[in-house]
């Protein structure tokens, strides 16, 4: 009798793709992969086994054996991975601790996104009282896509290896010295405002918290570190690494989407020195680009104004799929309305939009290629030949516009008719495949008016070349002329969208020339941030064992501000923030209407007096005891918060070119601590 098909490896027809080793029998169901026979030599697969021997990545819960079949469930007994038993399709029992059982292996192929096995179909492999015997195959690996459930149920692979090697080397130094559990604190901030502006949008906090929940070294991670670190390292250190997590870490931060200024900590991390040190690169990686692209998107939104629709369309230009998905997500936070990226829409719930490409229009040569041609009126009735109706309207439109019908490209007309028959309620035209004025515009108007005759309404046009601002005004004039002449009131308001390497300069030109553009698609200059490829966030130690510490260099900009801090935003009578204030954590909070003696960074030699109308504490505690302890907002809520934060800025601080520098200050006590530490270091 042939061995049963292993449901976890059913898609791997033989050796493990990364290493060509033969997989061992599945430890969860004891089945042998279909490509093997019981007599085949079985060797250890280093790519898969460590995943099998680890606990659930998000919560380290231990799976419990199933009460009916006594097999470990395919997923662990934690809330994140609760699922049906793969052997009998029964629901797992109550979650009770038992000796460790293997969690499900994730896909071991390095090029394939990790997939939570609980999302795969649960089909039993043998008869049981609760379900008949059935066989199945997991969908091909190439079809498996990542998902984005809520943070509380989102599993991740172990995140600790997302670090620079020297972090682990320093960790060994702390461990050897017995300082690894010393309480420590670090801050994440940027030194200069990006894009020569005054502000940034803080983003990536939710991803950072996910990284903290998944912070651990798997058995495979530890084995790899053994292979790359010096052989003189004590074995007990690797055993210690295998026990690490973020259960003793506390994180305070700005709410995601907040306006953040240079030198002000976006987040602060407290915990054991070794863990705080190891988190540096992980947090920088998750927050740097997120904040940069959100800030870039916010700048485009400020230039476009509140009424123009912005669509992110940088998928094909982004730095790989991870960069593309991050760009879609964080440009939405920054103020974009939608994305062209289907996967980003699926994962994050971002509205997805699209038009048509030149290739669709170029694929048609004549009206005879259009099939089907008929479209029933929207109100009901017999189908009408839309192609014939469009041809009759084309003559009338060309007569009105005083352009010969023979100049209108027949293939373009056929493409428009075909698209209109397919999407009568969502018809839109791309006007610049050939000549906008002599072909694209009259062809679109003819098909749109034919649709109107049948009770439908076109939803827009797009331009992708030429002088976009000038063409938009000419097109708006034609639409208004047709609407008035043919008594179609909505025709004059048909939305006009543009694309074609749009930059900040492009938006400034649109505004200066008074364009008629309603929607703007932006790709390369949004997702690649060419004006500033990196935000330059840094992560600096500010306290160890209760003692503040200071980085002192000849470059004053790179000096750190010591000690754990409370961060406040001071508002004037008009409701605009005019200063961010850093105080020592133990200092009393400043009050509205209180005169404060402060020192402004860059002018520390003099004391400044300010009286705020409102004082806002900026940091909240988001992570404690290994768990997120503050409810996290949805992506639309973060987006709304970002726009509110931007709108609160004074025009002098919000303008994009040569803005007034935003002052950041420290209290007299914090300044005195800085002076004492600097003097002691000299």
C-alpha positions as CSV (number, residue, x, y, z in Angstrom):
1,X,0.0,0.0,0.0
2,X,1.4,3.3,-1.0
3,X,2.1,5.8,1.8
4,X,-0.5,8.5,2.3
5,X,0.0,11.9,0.7
6,X,1.5,14.4,3.1
7,X,-0.8,17.5,3.1
8,X,2.0,19.8,4.2
9,X,4.4,18.7,1.4
10,X,2.0,17.7,-1.3
11,X,3.2,20.5,-3.5
12,X,6.9,19.5,-3.2
13,X,7.5,16.7,-5.7
14,X,10.7,15.4,-4.3
15,X,13.7,17.1,-2.8
16,X,13.4,20.3,-0.9
17,X,13.8,23.2,-3.5
18,X,16.4,25.2,-1.6
19,X,18.8,22.5,-0.6
20,X,17.9,19.3,-2.6
21,X,17.8,17.3,0.6
22,X,15.1,14.6,0.9
23,X,12.4,15.6,3.4
24,X,11.8,13.5,6.5
25,X,8.3,12.0,7.0
26,X,5.9,14.6,8.2
27,X,6.0,14.7,12.0
28,X,2.5,15.9,12.2
29,X,0.7,13.2,10.3
30,X,3.5,10.6,9.8
31,X,2.9,10.5,6.1
32,X,5.7,10.3,3.7
33,X,5.9,12.8,0.8
34,X,4.3,11.4,-2.3
35,X,7.5,11.4,-4.3
36,X,9.2,8.9,-1.9
37,X,8.6,5.3,-1.1
38,X,9.0,3.7,2.4
39,X,12.3,2.2,1.2
40,X,13.8,5.5,0.0
41,X,16.8,6.8,2.0
42,X,15.6,9.7,4.1
43,X,17.9,12.5,5.1
44,X,17.5,15.5,7.2
45,X,16.2,18.6,5.4
46,X,17.9,21.6,7.1
47,X,15.5,24.1,5.5
48,X,12.3,22.5,7.0
49,X,13.1,20.7,10.2
50,X,13.9,23.9,12.3
51,X,10.5,25.3,11.4
52,X,8.9,22.0,12.5
53,X,10.6,22.1,15.8
54,X,9.7,25.6,16.8
55,X,6.6,26.9,18.6
56,X,4.0,29.2,17.1
57,X,5.9,32.3,16.0
58,X,3.4,34.9,17.3
59,X,2.8,33.7,20.8
60,X,5.0,30.6,21.5
61,X,1.9,28.6,22.4
62,X,2.2,24.9,22.7
63,X,0.0,22.7,20.5
64,X,-2.2,20.2,22.2
65,X,-2.9,16.7,20.9
66,X,-6.3,16.1,19.4
67,X,-8.8,14.3,21.6
68,X,-10.2,12.1,18.9
69,X,-7.1,11.1,16.8
70,X,-4.4,11.8,19.4
71,X,-2.3,13.6,16.7
72,X,-0.9,17.0,17.2
73,X,-3.0,19.5,15.3
74,X,-1.5,21.1,12.2
75,X,-1.5,24.4,13.9
76,X,-0.6,25.3,17.5
77,X,-3.2,25.7,20.2
78,X,-2.8,29.5,20.3
79,X,-5.5,32.0,19.3
80,X,-3.5,33.1,16.3
81,X,-3.5,29.6,14.8
82,X,-6.7,27.9,16.0
83,X,-7.9,25.5,13.2
84,X,-9.4,22.2,12.5
85,X,-7.6,19.0,13.0
86,X,-6.1,17.8,9.6
87,X,-6.7,14.2,10.4
88,X,-10.3,14.1,11.3
89,X,-11.6,17.7,10.7
90,X,-12.7,17.9,14.3
91,X,-12.2,21.1,16.3
92,X,-9.1,21.1,18.6
93,X,-9.7,20.6,22.3
94,X,-9.4,23.2,25.0
95,X,-6.0,24.9,25.0
96,X,-4.0,23.3,27.8
97,X,-0.2,23.2,28.1
98,X,1.4,20.0,27.1
99,X,5.0,19.0,26.2
100,X,6.1,20.9,23.1
101,X,4.8,19.6,19.8
102,X,5.9,20.9,16.4
103,X,4.1,23.9,15.0
104,X,3.2,23.7,11.2
105,X,6.1,24.2,8.8
106,X,5.8,27.3,6.7
107,X,6.8,27.1,3.0
108,X,10.5,26.6,3.0
109,X,11.2,28.0,-0.4
110,X,13.1,31.3,0.0
111,X,11.4,32.9,-3.0
112,X,7.8,32.2,-1.9
113,X,5.9,34.4,0.6
114,X,5.2,32.6,3.9
115,X,1.7,31.4,4.3
116,X,-0.2,30.5,7.5
117,X,-1.2,26.9,7.1
118,X,-4.5,27.6,8.9
119,X,-5.6,29.4,5.7
120,X,-5.2,26.3,3.6
121,X,-8.2,23.9,3.2
122,X,-8.7,21.5,6.1
123,X,-9.4,18.1,4.6
124,X,-8.9,14.8,6.5
125,X,-6.7,12.1,5.2
126,X,-8.5,9.1,6.7
127,X,-12.0,8.1,7.8
128,X,-13.2,9.4,11.1
129,X,-16.5,9.6,13.0
130,X,-16.9,13.2,12.0
131,X,-15.9,13.3,8.4
132,X,-15.6,10.9,5.4
133,X,-12.2,10.1,3.9
134,X,-11.1,12.6,1.3
135,X,-7.9,13.4,-0.4
136,X,-6.7,16.8,-1.6
137,X,-3.7,18.7,-2.7
138,X,-2.7,22.1,-1.3
139,X,-2.9,24.7,-4.1
140,X,0.4,25.1,-6.0
141,X,3.0,27.1,-4.0
142,X,3.0,29.8,-6.8
143,X,-0.6,30.5,-5.9
144,X,-0.2,31.0,-2.2
145,X,-0.2,34.7,-1.2
146,X,0.5,36.4,2.1
147,X,-2.4,37.7,4.1
148,X,-2.8,40.6,6.5
149,X,-5.0,39.7,9.4
150,X,-5.4,41.9,12.4
151,X,-2.2,42.4,14.5
152,X,-3.6,40.3,17.3
153,X,-3.9,37.2,15.0
154,X,-1.0,37.9,12.6
155,X,1.7,35.3,12.6
156,X,5.2,36.1,11.5
157,X,8.4,34.1,11.1
158,X,11.0,34.7,13.8
159,X,12.1,38.3,13.4
160,X,15.3,38.4,15.5
161,X,17.6,37.4,12.5
162,X,16.5,40.6,10.7
163,X,19.5,42.3,12.1
164,X,23.1,43.2,11.3
165,X,25.7,40.7,12.3
166,X,27.5,43.2,14.6
167,X,24.4,43.3,16.8
168,X,24.9,39.6,17.7
169,X,28.6,40.2,18.2
170,X,27.9,43.0,20.6
171,X,25.2,40.8,22.3
172,X,27.9,38.2,22.9
173,X,30.1,40.8,24.5
174,X,27.3,41.9,26.8
175,X,26.6,38.2,27.7
176,X,30.2,37.4,28.4
177,X,30.5,40.5,30.7
178,X,27.3,39.5,32.5
179,X,25.6,42.8,31.5
180,X,23.0,41.3,29.1
181,X,20.1,41.7,31.6
182,X,21.0,45.3,32.6
183,X,18.0,47.6,32.2
184,X,18.5,49.9,29.2
185,X,16.7,52.3,27.0
186,X,17.1,53.5,23.4
187,X,15.4,56.0,21.1
188,X,14.6,56.0,17.4
189,X,14.6,59.4,15.7
190,X,15.9,61.2,12.5
191,X,18.4,64.0,12.6
192,X,17.2,66.1,9.6
193,X,13.7,66.7,8.2
194,X,13.3,64.9,4.8
195,X,12.9,66.6,1.4
196,X,14.2,69.9,2.8
197,X,10.9,70.4,4.5
198,X,10.2,70.7,8.2
199,X,8.3,67.5,9.1
200,X,7.9,63.8,8.6
201,X,5.0,61.4,9.1
202,X,5.8,58.7,11.5
203,X,4.8,55.3,10.1
204,X,5.6,51.6,10.5
205,X,4.7,51.4,14.1
206,X,2.2,48.5,13.7
207,X,4.8,46.6,11.7
208,X,7.4,47.3,14.4
209,X,5.0,45.9,17.0
210,X,4.5,42.8,15.0
211,X,8.3,42.5,14.8
212,X,8.5,42.7,18.6
213,X,5.9,40.0,19.0
214,X,7.8,37.7,16.6
215,X,11.2,38.5,18.1
216,X,12.9,35.2,18.7
217,X,15.6,33.0,17.2
218,X,14.4,29.7,15.8
219,X,16.6,26.6,15.9
220,X,17.5,27.2,12.3
221,X,18.5,30.8,13.1
222,X,20.8,29.6,16.0
223,X,22.3,26.9,13.8
224,X,23.1,29.5,11.1
225,X,24.6,31.9,13.6
226,X,26.9,29.1,14.8
227,X,28.1,28.8,11.3
228,X,29.0,32.4,10.7
229,X,30.2,33.6,14.1
230,X,33.7,32.7,15.4
231,X,34.1,29.1,16.6
232,X,35.5,30.4,20.0
233,X,32.0,31.6,21.0
234,X,30.7,29.7,24.1
235,X,28.0,27.2,23.2
236,X,25.9,28.4,26.2
237,X,25.5,31.8,24.4
238,X,23.7,30.1,21.5
239,X,21.5,28.3,24.0
240,X,20.7,31.6,25.6
241,X,19.8,33.1,22.2
242,X,17.2,30.3,21.7
243,X,15.4,31.5,24.8
244,X,15.2,35.2,23.9
245,X,12.0,37.1,23.2
246,X,10.6,40.6,23.8
247,X,8.5,39.8,26.9
248,X,10.5,42.2,29.0
249,X,10.4,45.1,26.5
250,X,8.3,48.2,26.8
251,X,7.8,50.6,23.9
252,X,6.3,54.1,23.9
253,X,5.7,55.9,20.7
254,X,3.8,58.6,18.8
255,X,0.5,57.3,17.4
256,X,1.2,56.1,13.8
257,X,0.5,58.8,11.2
258,X,1.6,61.6,13.6
259,X,3.7,64.6,12.3
260,X,7.2,64.1,13.7
261,X,10.1,66.5,13.8
262,X,13.8,66.1,13.7
263,X,15.6,65.0,16.9
264,X,12.3,64.1,18.6
265,X,12.1,60.3,19.4
266,X,9.4,58.6,17.3
267,X,9.6,55.7,19.7
268,X,11.5,54.7,22.9
269,X,12.4,51.1,23.8
270,X,13.1,49.8,27.4
271,X,14.3,46.4,28.3
272,X,17.3,44.1,28.9
273,X,20.4,45.6,27.3
274,X,21.1,42.7,25.1
275,X,17.5,42.7,23.7
276,X,17.3,46.4,23.3
277,X,20.6,46.3,21.3
278,X,19.4,43.5,19.1
279,X,16.2,45.3,18.2
280,X,18.0,48.3,16.6
281,X,18.2,47.2,13.0
282,X,14.8,45.4,13.0
283,X,13.0,48.6,14.1
284,X,15.0,50.8,11.8
285,X,14.2,48.6,8.8
286,X,10.5,48.6,9.6
287,X,10.1,52.3,10.3
288,X,12.6,54.1,8.0
289,X,11.1,53.5,4.6
290,X,7.5,53.5,5.9
291,X,7.9,57.0,7.3
292,X,9.8,58.2,4.3
293,X,7.2,57.1,1.7
294,X,4.3,58.3,3.9
295,X,6.0,61.7,4.1
296,X,6.5,61.8,0.4
297,X,2.9,60.9,-0.2
298,X,1.8,63.7,2.2
299,X,3.8,66.2,0.2
300,X,2.0,65.2,-3.0
301,X,-1.3,65.5,-1.2
302,X,-0.5,69.0,0.0
303,X,0.5,70.0,-3.5
304,X,-2.6,68.4,-5.1
305,X,-5.0,69.9,-2.6
306,X,-7.9,68.1,-0.9
307,X,-10.2,67.6,-3.9
308,X,-7.9,66.0,-6.5
309,X,-7.9,62.2,-6.4
310,X,-4.4,60.6,-6.1
311,X,-3.8,57.0,-7.2
312,X,-0.5,55.2,-6.3
313,X,0.6,53.2,-9.3
314,X,4.3,52.4,-8.6
315,X,4.2,48.6,-8.4
316,X,6.2,48.2,-11.6
317,X,8.8,50.7,-10.5
318,X,9.2,49.8,-6.8
319,X,12.2,48.1,-5.3
320,X,10.8,44.6,-5.4
321,X,7.4,43.2,-4.1
322,X,8.1,44.2,-0.5
323,X,8.9,47.7,-1.4
324,X,5.8,47.9,-3.7
325,X,3.5,46.7,-1.0
326,X,5.0,49.0,1.6
327,X,4.7,51.9,-0.8
328,X,1.0,51.2,-1.4
329,X,0.2,50.9,2.3
330,X,2.2,54.0,3.5
331,X,1.3,56.3,0.6
332,X,-2.4,55.6,1.5
333,X,-1.5,56.7,5.1
334,X,0.1,59.8,3.6
335,X,-3.0,60.8,1.8
336,X,-3.4,58.9,-1.5
337,X,-6.9,57.7,-2.2
338,X,-6.3,54.4,-3.9
339,X,-3.7,52.1,-5.5
340,X,-3.4,50.1,-8.7
341,X,-1.8,47.3,-6.7
342,X,-4.3,44.4,-6.4
343,X,-2.4,42.6,-3.7
344,X,-2.1,45.7,-1.6
345,X,-5.8,46.2,-1.9
346,X,-6.4,42.6,-0.8
347,X,-4.0,42.7,2.1
348,X,-4.7,46.2,3.5
349,X,-8.2,47.0,2.3
350,X,-7.0,50.0,0.2
351,X,-9.4,51.0,-2.6
352,X,-8.1,49.7,-5.9
353,X,-8.5,51.6,-9.2
354,X,-7.3,51.3,-12.8
355,X,-8.0,52.4,-16.3
356,X,-6.8,50.8,-19.6
357,X,-3.4,50.6,-21.3
358,X,-2.3,51.6,-24.7
359,X,-1.7,47.9,-25.5
360,X,-5.5,47.2,-25.3
361,X,-6.2,50.0,-27.8
362,X,-3.4,49.0,-30.1
363,X,-4.6,45.4,-30.2
364,X,-7.7,46.4,-32.3
365,X,-7.5,47.3,-36.0
366,X,-11.1,47.7,-37.1
367,X,-14.7,47.6,-35.9
368,X,-15.2,44.1,-37.4
369,X,-13.0,42.8,-34.6
370,X,-15.5,43.8,-31.9
371,X,-17.4,40.9,-30.5
372,X,-19.9,41.1,-29.0
373,X,-21.2,44.4,-30.4
374,X,-24.7,44.6,-28.9
375,X,-25.6,46.1,-25.6
376,X,-29.1,46.3,-24.1
377,X,-30.4,49.6,-22.8
378,X,-29.9,50.1,-19.1
379,X,-33.6,50.4,-18.5
380,X,-34.2,47.1,-20.4
381,X,-35.2,46.3,-23.9
382,X,-33.7,44.8,-27.0
383,X,-29.9,44.9,-27.4
384,X,-28.6,47.6,-29.7
385,X,-25.5,47.5,-32.0
386,X,-23.2,49.8,-30.0
387,X,-20.6,49.9,-32.7
388,X,-23.1,51.2,-35.3
389,X,-24.5,53.7,-32.8
390,X,-21.0,55.0,-32.0
391,X,-20.2,55.4,-35.7
392,X,-23.3,57.6,-36.1
393,X,-22.3,59.7,-33.1
394,X,-18.8,60.0,-34.4
395,X,-20.0,61.9,-37.5
396,X,-22.0,64.3,-35.3
397,X,-19.1,64.9,-32.9
398,X,-16.7,65.5,-35.7
399,X,-19.0,68.0,-37.3
400,X,-19.3,69.8,-34.0
401,X,-15.5,69.8,-33.4
402,X,-14.8,70.6,-37.1
403,X,-12.4,67.6,-37.5
404,X,-12.7,65.0,-40.3
405,X,-14.1,61.6,-39.2
406,X,-11.4,60.0,-41.4
407,X,-8.7,61.1,-39.0
408,X,-10.3,59.2,-36.1
409,X,-8.4,55.9,-35.8
410,X,-10.8,52.9,-36.4
411,X,-8.9,50.5,-34.2
412,X,-9.1,53.0,-31.3
413,X,-12.8,53.3,-31.9
414,X,-13.1,49.6,-31.9
415,X,-11.2,49.3,-28.6
416,X,-13.5,51.9,-27.0
417,X,-16.6,50.1,-28.2
418,X,-15.3,46.8,-27.0
419,X,-14.5,48.2,-23.6
420,X,-17.9,49.9,-23.4
421,X,-19.8,46.7,-24.2
422,X,-17.8,44.9,-21.6
423,X,-18.0,47.7,-18.9
424,X,-21.0,49.9,-19.8
425,X,-21.2,51.3,-16.3
426,X,-17.5,51.9,-16.0
427,X,-16.4,53.1,-19.4
428,X,-13.3,55.2,-19.5
429,X,-11.0,56.1,-22.3
430,X,-7.2,56.5,-22.8
431,X,-7.0,59.3,-25.3
432,X,-3.3,59.6,-26.4
433,X,-2.6,56.3,-28.1
434,X,-2.7,58.2,-31.4
435,X,-3.8,61.8,-31.7
436,X,-5.8,63.2,-28.8
437,X,-7.6,66.0,-30.6
438,X,-8.3,64.3,-34.0
439,X,-8.8,60.7,-32.8
440,X,-8.8,59.9,-29.1
441,X,-11.2,62.7,-28.0
442,X,-13.8,62.4,-30.8
443,X,-13.8,58.6,-30.6
444,X,-14.3,58.7,-26.8
445,X,-17.1,61.3,-27.1
446,X,-18.8,59.2,-29.8
447,X,-18.8,56.1,-27.6
448,X,-19.7,58.0,-24.4
449,X,-22.7,59.6,-26.2
450,X,-23.8,56.3,-27.6
451,X,-23.7,54.8,-24.1
452,X,-25.7,57.8,-22.8
453,X,-28.4,57.1,-25.4
454,X,-28.7,53.7,-23.9
455,X,-28.9,55.1,-20.3
456,X,-25.2,54.6,-19.3
457,X,-22.6,57.2,-18.1
458,X,-18.9,57.2,-18.9
459,X,-16.7,57.6,-15.8
460,X,-13.6,59.3,-17.2
461,X,-10.6,59.7,-19.5
462,X,-6.8,59.5,-19.0
463,X,-3.9,61.2,-20.6
464,X,-0.4,59.8,-20.4
465,X,1.7,62.1,-22.5
466,X,2.2,65.7,-23.7
467,X,1.4,68.9,-22.0
468,X,-1.0,67.5,-19.5
469,X,-2.3,70.7,-18.0
470,X,-3.0,72.4,-21.3
471,X,-4.6,69.3,-22.8
472,X,-6.8,68.9,-19.8
473,X,-8.2,72.4,-20.3
474,X,-8.8,71.7,-24.0
475,X,-10.5,68.4,-23.2
476,X,-12.7,70.0,-20.6
477,X,-13.7,72.6,-23.2
478,X,-14.7,69.9,-25.7
479,X,-16.7,68.0,-23.0
480,X,-18.6,71.2,-22.1
481,X,-19.3,72.0,-25.7
482,X,-20.6,68.5,-26.4
483,X,-22.7,68.5,-23.2
484,X,-24.3,71.8,-24.1
485,X,-24.8,71.0,-27.8
486,X,-26.2,67.5,-27.3
487,X,-28.0,68.5,-24.0
488,X,-26.1,66.0,-21.8
489,X,-25.5,68.0,-18.6
490,X,-23.1,65.6,-17.0
491,X,-20.8,65.4,-20.0
492,X,-19.0,68.6,-19.1
493,X,-17.9,67.2,-15.7
494,X,-16.4,63.9,-16.9
495,X,-13.3,63.3,-14.7
496,X,-9.9,63.8,-16.4
497,X,-7.0,61.7,-15.1
498,X,-3.3,62.0,-15.9
499,X,-0.1,60.0,-15.5
500,X,3.4,60.0,-17.0
501,X,6.3,60.4,-14.6
502,X,4.4,62.8,-12.3
503,X,6.6,64.7,-9.8
504,X,6.2,67.5,-7.3
505,X,7.2,69.9,-10.0
506,X,4.4,68.5,-12.2
507,X,1.8,69.2,-9.5
508,X,3.2,72.7,-9.0
509,X,2.8,73.3,-12.8
510,X,-0.7,72.0,-12.8
511,X,-1.7,74.4,-10.1
512,X,0.1,77.3,-11.6
513,X,-1.5,76.8,-15.0
514,X,-5.0,76.2,-13.7
515,X,-5.5,72.7,-15.1
516,X,-8.8,70.8,-15.3
517,X,-7.2,67.6,-13.9
518,X,-9.4,65.5,-11.4
519,X,-7.2,62.5,-10.8
520,X,-3.4,62.0,-10.8
521,X,-1.6,58.7,-11.0
522,X,1.9,58.8,-9.5
523,X,4.4,55.9,-9.5
524,X,8.2,56.3,-9.8
525,X,8.5,59.6,-8.0
526,X,6.4,58.4,-5.1
527,X,7.6,54.9,-4.4
528,X,11.3,55.4,-5.1
529,X,11.5,58.8,-3.3
530,X,14.2,60.1,-5.7
531,X,14.5,63.4,-3.9
532,X,15.6,61.6,-0.7
533,X,16.2,57.9,-0.9
534,X,16.4,57.4,2.9
535,X,14.9,59.1,5.9
536,X,18.1,58.5,7.9
537,X,16.4,57.3,11.2
538,X,18.9,56.3,13.9
539,X,18.5,54.3,17.1
540,X,20.6,55.4,20.0
541,X,21.2,54.2,23.6
542,X,20.2,56.8,26.1
543,X,20.3,55.0,29.4
544,X,21.9,51.8,31.0
545,X,21.4,50.6,34.5
546,X,19.5,53.7,35.4
547,X,22.4,56.0,34.3
548,X,21.9,58.3,31.4
549,X,24.4,58.0,28.6
550,X,25.6,60.4,25.9
551,X,27.2,60.0,22.5
552,X,29.7,62.9,22.3
553,X,31.3,63.6,18.9
554,X,32.9,66.6,17.2
555,X,29.8,66.7,15.0
556,X,27.2,68.4,17.2
557,X,24.4,67.1,15.1
558,X,25.4,63.5,16.0
559,X,25.4,64.2,19.7
560,X,22.5,62.4,21.5
561,X,20.3,63.7,24.2
562,X,20.6,61.5,27.3
563,X,18.0,59.9,29.6
564,X,14.5,58.6,29.2
565,X,12.2,61.4,28.2
566,X,8.6,62.5,28.1
567,X,7.7,64.4,24.9
568,X,5.2,67.2,24.7
569,X,3.8,69.3,21.9
570,X,3.1,73.0,22.7
571,X,0.3,74.8,20.9
572,X,-0.4,78.5,20.4
573,X,-3.7,80.3,20.7
574,X,-4.5,79.6,17.0
575,X,-4.3,75.8,17.6
576,X,-1.0,75.4,15.8
577,X,1.9,73.5,17.3
578,X,4.8,75.8,17.7
579,X,7.4,73.7,19.6
580,X,8.1,70.1,20.7
581,X,9.6,69.9,24.2
582,X,11.6,67.0,25.7
583,X,11.8,66.6,29.4
584,X,13.2,64.0,31.7
585,X,10.7,61.2,32.4
586,X,10.5,62.1,36.1
587,X,9.9,65.8,35.6
588,X,6.4,67.1,36.3
589,X,4.3,67.7,33.1
590,X,4.1,71.3,31.8
591,X,0.7,72.9,32.0
592,X,-1.3,75.1,29.6
593,X,-0.8,78.7,30.4
594,X,2.4,78.0,32.4
595,X,5.5,80.0,31.6
596,X,8.3,77.6,30.7
597,X,12.0,78.2,30.7
598,X,13.4,76.0,27.9
599,X,16.5,75.6,25.7
600,X,16.0,75.3,21.9
601,X,18.2,72.8,20.1
602,X,20.7,74.8,18.1
603,X,20.5,77.7,20.6
604,X,21.3,75.9,23.8
605,X,23.4,78.8,25.1
606,X,20.4,80.9,25.8
607,X,17.2,80.3,27.8
608,X,13.8,81.0,26.1
609,X,10.5,81.7,27.8
610,X,7.3,80.3,26.2
611,X,3.7,80.1,27.4
612,X,1.7,77.3,25.6
613,X,-2.1,77.6,25.2
614,X,-2.3,73.8,25.1
615,X,0.1,71.0,26.0
616,X,-0.2,67.5,24.5
617,X,1.8,64.5,25.7
618,X,2.9,62.7,22.5
619,X,4.1,59.2,23.6
620,X,1.8,56.4,24.5
621,X,2.7,52.9,25.8
622,X,2.1,50.5,23.0
623,X,4.0,47.3,24.0
624,X,4.5,45.8,27.5
625,X,5.1,42.2,28.8
626,X,5.4,40.8,25.3
627,X,2.0,42.1,24.2
628,X,0.5,45.1,22.4
629,X,-1.3,47.0,25.2
630,X,-2.9,49.9,23.3
631,X,-5.6,49.4,20.7
632,X,-4.2,50.0,17.3
633,X,-6.3,52.0,14.7
634,X,-7.3,50.7,11.3
635,X,-5.4,51.9,8.2
636,X,-8.2,54.4,7.3
637,X,-8.1,55.7,10.9
638,X,-4.3,56.2,10.7
639,X,-4.8,58.0,7.4
640,X,-7.3,60.3,8.9
641,X,-5.0,61.0,11.9
642,X,-2.2,61.9,9.5
643,X,-4.3,64.4,7.6
644,X,-5.5,66.0,10.9
645,X,-1.9,66.2,12.1
646,X,-0.8,67.9,8.9
647,X,-3.7,70.4,8.9
648,X,-2.8,71.5,12.4
649,X,0.6,72.7,11.3
650,X,0.9,76.4,10.7
651,X,1.3,77.4,7.0
652,X,4.9,78.5,7.7
653,X,5.8,75.0,8.9
654,X,3.6,73.1,6.4
655,X,4.9,74.7,3.3
656,X,7.2,72.5,1.2
657,X,9.8,74.9,0.1
658,X,11.9,76.9,2.5
659,X,9.6,76.3,5.5
660,X,10.2,78.0,8.8
661,X,12.3,75.6,10.9
662,X,10.2,74.0,13.6
663,X,11.8,74.4,17.1
664,X,12.6,71.5,19.3
665,X,13.6,72.3,22.9
666,X,14.7,70.6,26.1
667,X,13.9,71.6,29.7
668,X,16.4,73.2,31.9
669,X,16.9,70.0,33.9
670,X,17.5,68.0,30.8
671,X,19.9,70.6,29.5
672,X,21.8,70.5,32.8
673,X,22.1,66.8,32.6
674,X,23.5,67.1,29.1
675,X,26.1,69.6,30.3
676,X,27.1,67.4,33.2
677,X,27.6,64.3,31.0
678,X,29.4,66.3,28.4
679,X,31.8,67.8,30.9
680,X,32.4,64.4,32.5
681,X,33.3,62.9,29.1
682,X,35.9,65.5,28.2
